Amino acid sequence: MALVVALALVFYRVMDYAGQGVANANSAAVQVKPSEPVSRVVLPGLEDGACMSFAPTNGHVDQTVFIDAGHGGLDPGVVGATAAGHQVLEKDAALAVASRLAAL
């Protein structure tokens, strides 16, 4: 089982992949292959071996959590403002939340 958390300024999505494919208007088609010993998410256009893999750090080998901070680089995502009128970029808010979540 893998839990994917996609963070955004206005909303967030949590998708729990429990051996079934998931797709919606805001995501690429995802196929989970439950016949493999460890479920593998196949993303169209992404070659095998293109992602990095890390050994478990806490002994929990049966669960994986992916934290997707979303936008970055040249794409700021949603541009909003606080009540005081200060500009807020989705990429900054998402990175801050993802960093705090990763530290837990």
Residue pairs with C-beta under 8 A, 6 or more apart in sequence:
1 16
1 17
1 18
1 19
1 39
1 62
1 63
1 64
2 17
2 39
2 41
2 63
2 64
2 65
2 66
3 14
3 15
3 16
3 17
3 63
3 64
3 65
3 66
4 14
4 15
4 17
4 66
4 68
5 12
5 13
5 14
5 65
5 66
5 67
5 68
5 101
6 12
6 13
6 14
6 15
6 27
6 68
6 70
7 67
7 68
7 69
7 70
7 93
7 94
7 97
7 98
7 101
8 70
8 77
8 78
8 90
8 94
9 77
9 78
9 80
9 88
9 89
9 90
9 93
9 94
10 78
10 80
10 90
13 26
13 27
15 22
15 27
17 30
17 32
17 39
17 41
19 32
19 34
19 39
20 32
20 34
21 29
21 30
21 31
21 32
22 30
22 32
23 29
23 30
28 43
28 44
29 44
30 41
30 42
30 43
31 41
31 42
32 39
32 40
32 41
32 42
33 39
33 40
33 42
67 98
67 101
67 102
68 98
69 91
69 94
69 95
69 97
69 98
69 99
70 77
70 90
70 91
70 94
71 77
71 89
71 90
71 91
71 94
72 91
72 95
75 91
76 89
76 90
76 91
77 89
77 90
77 91
77 94
78 89
78 90
79 87
79 88
79 89
79 90
80 87
80 88
80 89
80 90
81 87
81 88
82 88
